[in-house]
Amino acid sequence: MRGIARSRYQVLLGAGASASSQDRYGNRLPSGYGLRDDIASAFGLPAATDKSLKRVYQLAQGRTANDGRSMQEYLQDRFTGAQPAPWYNDLLSMQWDGLWTLNIDDCVERAANSLGANRRQEVVSISWTDRHRQADQRRDEVLLIHLHGKASRAKRDDELIFDISSYVNALTSQHRWLKIFGDEFPAKPFIIVGASLDEEIDLQGIIEEGRPFGEHPSIIVLRSIDDFQFGEYQKYGLTPVRATAEDFFSAVKAALPAFIDELAPDENQQLSNAPTEAIRFLGQWRRMSLSGTVRRDERHDLYLGHEPRWSDALAGRISHRDLTNRLVRDLTASRAPGQHAVSLLTGESFSGKSTIFLAVAHKLIGEGYEPHVFSKEEAFDREAIKYWLRRYPRSVLLLDSASDFAYDVADLLEDLEGSDLTLRLLLVERDSRADHLRYQLSAFDYDQARLADRLTNSEVNALIDLLEKKRRLGVLTTMSKSQRASYFSDHDRKLFSSMAELEDGRGFHQRVRDEFDSANSSAAKNLLAVVGLASRLGYALPLDIVKTASGLTAAEVDQVVRTELGDILVIENAAVSARHRIFGELLLAYLPKEMRKDAIVRLALAVAPHVSPVAISMATIYYRLVRALMGRALLLEILDQDHLATLAVFSQIEDAYSWNARFWEQRALIGSDAEKYEQAFSWAQQGVATKSDARSLTTLGVVLMQRALHEAEGGLWPTDWYERAEEQLADARRLEGTRAEYPIDTFFRYTMRLVDAVPKRDAALNGQLKTLWQNWYSSMLTLETVSQNRLDRIRREAAAAWVRAGFGSH
């Protein structure tokens, strides 16, 4: 019920779910055997009571029914215009993560239409053959995927899956939605209604994989379940429930308000009247509380370097850091309506940012505030946040890995301009990723706090006192007070190196290496590799992606982590991660380059079915993984600056990502870095052809500028390449208008380098350069104030370069 209250569940409807509904003529919609007999009768086939629906359907294909209709017309007439059973109203009065159906009828769609504004979500109906899209939760959308096709489109070739050949075609064609279902079913909580799963050939392999027990159990609801089926479902990791759909959803609806009340007591209303903004907010932001149950993980140990958890804060295991009180003061300071308290906390990896994050949340509760931590996979819902702030002004939002949502934070602050709402927001990010966040926030007021690389004396003393209290002093146990202080000084007062050797002489590096070397199978090593890669990218890896990328089923992943790799990996919130991000980074660094390369390819291909333009706009976890994975600088770093190996990665994933302009842009830039200018030019052109915008045009301009620089090494001005580059950048500047920072920055950075590289220029060339230079310099002054501020440094450098080039005073 807690999972349903937080919209964590997906629903899979089988033939039994439609059994109590009627067709347009008032007849009950037939289930498998009933439809088999109806088709045999309608198409004049011999009695087929001992045959399957699939075999009867296959025989009837190409025949004409007794009334002259084709099979496609018969099915379309029989299964559209349905009269859904009343329990569908209960189903649609709740908020779901996704809906799937094995039925070709339109019961769900018709029920949603009849409910009108009273439905909880906007049902977006799609077929298994449709292109990928993402539900926009900001619009209260939920996807309904027909895994066996839609009767309304029965006349389309290969739309319906009934017979054996259709199943084989569906399995071999690798349509995206069947692949996504195969990824998500073992990894996410499902409620299966009216589907016995006995004869679903295309799903059998997915079901038999089993599923690990997660925070929310998956259940199967059937009117009758015999003892054999009961044991079989349990083996698959499903909890069997003997009930009708009517009784089940009626009971859920009756129980649900109490669990919504548990999430936010003031929101306890009749379910039909509960505002969707409240449900959406609570689905994305987890309220930190001093009460309530916390799931225990016997292997979790903060002092062994594991990622800190809320349970550590509650148990007093987090040592004092000086910045904590400052952040709490900033976030709770009195603000006039419409003024905000936004703080950005940065620092190195393993510097203690996450512990401060939790300590701040703990102290905020003591100050009478309500901290909420972002815990969803896609971009946050701005309208839901505004609703919540208006209703609960003492809420404080905490956002880790905040750079991922830099645009959304900036948009939220812009949305709030002119309102009387006060946003209290703590953003946390690593030093290496914080610049992007600062860039997006440059137009807004916010406080910055950087966690120092070294512990202060007071922080060292506080940590020693806490370790002594918790009996976790390790090598410090027999030392004197001064010797204990010297231990930290010997480790340069760095938290990472000090804690690494406190209780385990091997240190973190050796522990990670030992864990990898002791893995018993290549699949377990593959699992460590892809999870280590994801940690290097900054993310936990969704379980649905892990199983595809590692070659293990979800149940096998669960087993391997619990029995072999639990000291370094953990499964939490349907995702696998290193127990600390830095463990993953150390693990990745230990792998041979070829294994790192293989992990990149496997992860990219596993994520590909979940990435589309809509997924990009929603900033889903799948898109964020790919965005990080395709970053030129990061890829080259992971592969030891080996450009050829990096280009080989792009070659191996081309079929999956050729639709994406960023794929071509990053490939072109890496190719240009490797001085493969002809190929880089073609790839950059492909990027423009895929999506002609300022980014792709600027990338093309960069490739041409780099080629110009290469040509200029001979001391001659590369007229052709430079002019072509300037044209592309000018087109990008026109498209960007008053926000054309990227093309302007690119023009000056490369033009300045070219002028320095070719000091001997004739008067005509100097005249041309001065004209272009002045034009581009003037364009900087027409940008929005925010953009001008961001370009302040390049403007000063360009002014100095103008003088240095001998063009006169500036």
C-alpha positions, -999 to +999 in steps of 0.1 A: +000+000+000+029+024+006+042+016-028+008+023-044+005+056-024+038+067-039+029+056-074+056+030-075+035+002-090+028-009-125-002-029-135-004-058-160-039-068-172-046-102-187-077-117-203-094-123-170-094-085-164-118-081-193-140-110-184-166-090-165-167-063-193-190-063-223-186-057-260-206-030-279-235-054-282-238-063-245-221-096-247-193-105-223-158-101-237-144-135-243-113-148-227-088-172-244-109-203-246-141-183-252-126-164-281-112-196-295-147-211-297-162-179-310-137-177-339-142-214-348-179-208-349-178-175-368-154-187-394-169-222-399-140-242-385-143-277-370-149-279-333-116-270-316-122-276-279-089-294-275-069-268-295-054-235-284-065-200-294-033-195-312-038-225-335-074-217-342-065-180-350-038-192-374-062-215-392-088-188-396-064-163-410-071-155-446-107-169-444-140-150-444-164-152-416-199-165-421-212-130-423-186-119-448-162-101-425-124-106-426-106-117-394-093-081-390-129-067-393-142-093-369-117-085-342-120-048-346-158-050-343-157-074-314-131-056-292-137-019-298-165+001-283-163-020-251-184-014-220-159-017-192-167-033-158-173-007-130-140-017-112-120+000-139-132+033-123-114+022-091-083+013-110-082+047-127-089+066-095-053+057-084-020+069-096+002+043-114+038+042-126+026+024-158-002+002-172+004-028-195-022-051-210-022-084-229-057-076-242-065-060-275-098-044-263-103-007-254-117-012-219-092+010-201-094+037-227-132+037-226-133+038-188-109+067-188-130+086-213-162+080-193-146+093-161-135+125-178-120+149-153-126+125-124-098+101-136-066+104-117-043+103-147-044+109-185-042+075-201-019+075-232-027+044-252+000+029-274+007-004-291+038-026-288+047-015-324+047+022-316+078+044-311+090+050-276+077+078-256+077+088-219+048+096-197+048+132-187+040+130-150+037+168-149+006+163-170-005+133-149+000+110-178+003+072-176+012+050-205-011+020-214+010-003-235-009-030-255+017-058-256-004-079-281-017-050-302-049-030-304-081-041-320-087-006-333-056-011-355-063-047-365-060-040-402-023-031-398+001-059-407+017-076-377-003-055-353-020-083-333-001-112-316-023-143-315-007-171-333+027-188-330+042-170-360+032-136-345+049-146-312+081-156-331+080-123-351+076-103-320+104-120-302+129-119-331+121-083-342+131-070-308+104-043-307+112-017-281+082-021-259+086-059-255+123-052-246+113-025-221+087-048-205+114-075-202+137-051-185+111-036-161+090-066-150+117-084-130+130-051-115+099-031-106+068-038-085+039-051-105+003-060-099-008-086-123-046-089-127-064-117-146-033-131-164-025-167-155+007-164-176+004-200-187+004-195-225+021-162-230+050-176-251+065-141-257+065-134-219+074-169-206+111-163-205+106-130-187+083-145-161+105-175-154+136-153-147+120-147-113+124-115-094+143-105-062+122-094-033+122-057-033+108-030-010+074-035-026+064-071-035+049-080-069+015-097-067-007-117-090-045-114-086-067-142-100-102-153-092-090-189-086-054-202-081-048-239-076-021-252-053+002-260-082-001-224-096+003-210-061+037-226-058+047-217-093+039-181-088+059-180-056+088-195-074+086-166-099+088-141-070+051-132-071+027-131-042-005-149-052-038-133-042-071-151-047-096-124-055-117-108-082-105-076-097-136-059-083-129-070-048-092-063-050-093-027-063-123-019-040-101-030-010-071-010-022-092+021-028-107+019+007-073+015+023-053+040+003-063+073+021-047+061+053-014+056+035-016+090+018-021+104+053+011+085+064+031+104+038+017+138+047-009+139+074-025+172+063-032+157+028-056+130+041-087+136+021-112+115+001-091+098-026-112+113-053-105+148-040-068+145-032-050+170-054-028+154-080+000+179-072+003+164-037+005+129-050+031+139-076+052+158-051+052+129-026+061+105-055+092+125-062+103+139-028+108+117+002+100+134+036+128+128+061+113+119+095+127+111+130+101+083+133+090+054+110+108+022+101+142+022+083+151-009+064+182-025+079+212-037+059+234-058+081+264-051+058+261-014+059+289+003+078+295+040+076+330+037+091+341+012+065+335+038+038+299+031+028+277+058+015+260+074+045+223+067+050+194+084+069+197+056+095+233+068+103+219+103+110+192+089+132+217+067+151+241+095+157+269+080+136+276+112+117+304+133+130+301+171+133+313+192+104+317+230+107+297+238+076+265+220+088+254+248+112+261+275+086+240+257+060+211+253+085+213+290+093+212+300+057+183+277+049+162+287+079+169+325+078+138+347+078+129+356+043+104+381+029+077+365+007+091+358-028+127+357-015+145+324-016+171+305+005+192+285-020+225+270-009+251+252-031+274+227-013+304+215-033+335+195-025+357+166-037+346+130-038+347+114-003+350+148+014+319+143+035+292+161+014+267+133+018+271+132+056+266+170+058+235+166+035+220+142+060+231+161+091+215+192+077+182+173+072+184+161+108+190+195+122+163+211+101+137+188+117+149+200+151+144+235+139+107+228+130+112+224+093+103+196+070+132+184+048+123+165+016+150+146-004+145+141-041+142+104-049+129+101-084+145+091-117+133+119-139+132+157-138+112+171-109+077+185-112+077+223-108+040+227-105+039+201-078+067+219-059+049+252-061+017+236-048+036+221-019+055+252-010+022+272-008+006+246+014+037+238+035+060+269+036+084+253+061+094+226+036+131+225+026+141+206-005+174+187-007+188+178-041+220+157-044+238+154-078+222+187-085+240+193-118+217+168-135+188+191-129+205+225-133+181+236-160+151+225-139+164+244-109+169+275-130+134+271-145+119+267-111+135+299-098+124+317-129+088+304-124+088+317-088+098+352-098+070+376-089+053+350-066+050+353-029+064+318-023+097+312-006+119+283-018+144+267+006+167+245-014+200+228-007+220+217-038+249+193-035+274+185-062+310+174-067+336+200-076+341+184-110+305+189-120+296+221-102+305+246-130+275+237-151+252+243-121+268+276-113+265+286-150+227+280-150+223+297-116+243+328-125+212+349-129+199+341-094+210+348-058+223+318-040+249+310-013+279+289-020+297+267+005+327+245-004+336+217+019+374+220+025+396+191+013+410+188+048+394+184+082+398+213+106+412+207+141+378+208+156+364+184+131+393+159+137+386+161+175+348+156+169+355+126+147+379+110+172+353+116+200+325+100+180+347+070+170+356+065+207+319+067+217+310+041+190+340+019+199+353+022+163+387+037+169+405+009+151+443+016+150+437+047+172+425+026+202+458+023+220+471+057+210+473+088+232+453+119+224+482+136+207+490+104+187+455+102+175+457+138+163+490+130+146+474+100+128+451+124+110+480+149+104+500+121+088+471+115+064+471+152+056+438+155+075+420+140+044+389+121+054+393+095+026+428+084+034+423+086+072+392+064+072+406+040+046+432+026+069+415+031+102+402-005+107+415-023+077+452-021+068+444-030+032+429+004+025+400+010+001+421+004-031+431-030-020+397-040-007+381-032-041+408-051-060+404-081-037+366-081-042+370-081-080+396-108-080+375-130-058+344-128-080+335-164-090+323-159-126+327-137-156+291-125-152+299-113-116+329-095-130+307-080-157+283-069-130+311-052-111+323-035-142+290-020-153+281-009-117+316+006-113+311+024-146+278+038-135+294+049-102+321+068-122+293+085-141+277+094-108+246+071-107+232+040-092+223+016-120+186+007-123+181-031-119+163-033-152+194-021-169+219-041-148+204-074-159+207-066-196+242-051-192+256-079-170+239-109-186+224-119-153+187-121-145+174-098-118+171-127-094+207-137-101+219-102-096+202-102-062+218-136-053+253-125-064+252-093-045+239-109-013+263-138-013+295-127-031+297-089-036+277-075-007+308-059+009+312-036-021+277-035-038+242-029-026+207-031-040+184-003-029+154+013-045+155-011-075+190-001-083+225-015-078+253+008-067+287+006-051+285+011-013+303+043-019+307+061-052+344+061-048+344+023-046+330+022-081+356+047-093+384+026-078+369-005-093+367+010-127+403+022-125+414-014-116+398-030-147+419-036-179+411-010-206+395-036-228+371-046-200+362-009-194+355-005-231+333-036-231+314-023-201+308+011-219+293-007-249+272-031-229+258-003-207+250+019-237+232-009-256+212-019-225+200+017-219+192+024-256+156+011-257+147+035-229+161+066-246+141+087-270+135+125-275+107+124-249+130+107-224+155+134-231+130+162-224+120+144-191+157+140-181+151+103-171+178+083-154+183+064-187+190+096-206+213+109-179+233+077-180+237+080-218+244+117-217+273+111-193+285+080-211+288+099-244+307+128-229+339+132-249+362+142-219+348+115-196+350+087-222+386+096-231+395+097-194+380+062-188+398+048-218+432+064-210+430+091-237+429+064-263+410+081-291+409+050-314+394+029-286+369+056-279+359+058-316+355+020-316+329+024-289+309+048-311+312+024-340+298-005-319+267+015-306+260+033-338+229+013-348+213+021-314+220+058-313+223+070-349+190+089-345+206+111-318+225+143-328+246+143-296+260+109-306+273+123-339+285+155-323+306+138-296+319+113-322+329+142-345+348+160-317+367+129-307+375+122-343+387+157-347+409+154-316+424+123-332+431+144-363+407+123-384+393+155-399+376+141-429+356+115-409+350+141-382+336+165-407+312+138-420+301+129-385+295+166-376+275+170-408+254+140-398+247+156-365+234+187-383+213+166-406+199+147-376+190+179-358+200+213-371+203+236-341+229+259-325+246+230-308+251+208-338+261+238-360+286+249-334+301+214-332+305+215-370+322+249-365+346+235-339+356+206-362+363+230-390+382+254-367+404+225-354+412+215-389+421+252-396+444+251-366+460+220-380+465+236-414+480+267-397+509+248-383+526+255-416+525+292-409+499+299-436+464+313-429+438+284-435+414+306-454+390+280-467+385+261-434+383+292-413+357+309-435+336+277-435+339+274-397+329+311-392+298+305-414+286+276-393+292+295-361+274+326-375+244+304-383+244+290-348+246+325-334+216+336-354+196+306-341+205+313-305+198+350-307+203+368-274+217+336-257+244+328-283+271+322-257+285+289-271+291+300-307+306+333-296+329+317-271+340+292-298+347+318-324+370+338-302+388+309-286+398+295-320+403+329-337+427+340-310+447+308-313+449+311-351+461+347-349+488+336-325+497+307-348+500+328-380+516+361-369+526+370-405+494+382-423+490+406-452+469+438-449+439+423-468+437+393-443+441+416-413+413+438-427+390+408-430+399+396-396+393+430-380+358+432-396+348+398-384+363+404-350+344+436-345+312+420-357+315+391-333+326+414-304+296+436-310+273+406-310+284+399-274+271+433-263+236+425-276+231+394-255+210+391-224+227+404-193+231+369-179+248+357-211+270+388-212+281+381-176+290+345-185+311+357-214+330+384-193+362+364-193+363+357-230+355+394-237+385+405-217+407+379-233+395+390-268+403+426-260+438+417-250+443+395-280+431+423-303+460+445-291+484+416-292+475+409-328+485+444-337+450+455-347+453+487-326+438+498-293+405+482-283 
